[in-house]
Amino acid sequence: MKTAKVIGNIWATRKDENLNGLKLLVIQPINLIDQKPIREPIIAADIIGAGVGETVIYVSGSSARPAAGGQSTPVDATVVGIVDGHDIDVNLI
């Protein structure tokens, strides 16, 4: 699992039928310790109702498809949780 900040929504009226009913978000992967962006923003399926500005937990690759509905769902990333808070002891890193 990885962390990201939701930075936008994306809509597609014409898409694979396996994406019907899925909300799509634009998320910016972040380093959880300093909240700084890492990598490029990505599009992720949202199964929990996250909104812009929230920090989320997402899965990618083969873990994303079952989370979004099944192996035939063509997604590379799926938001699976909203971060309420975190506590990290930076002395242990």
Salt bridges, closest charged atoms under 4 A:
ASP46 OD2 - LYS23 NZ 3.58
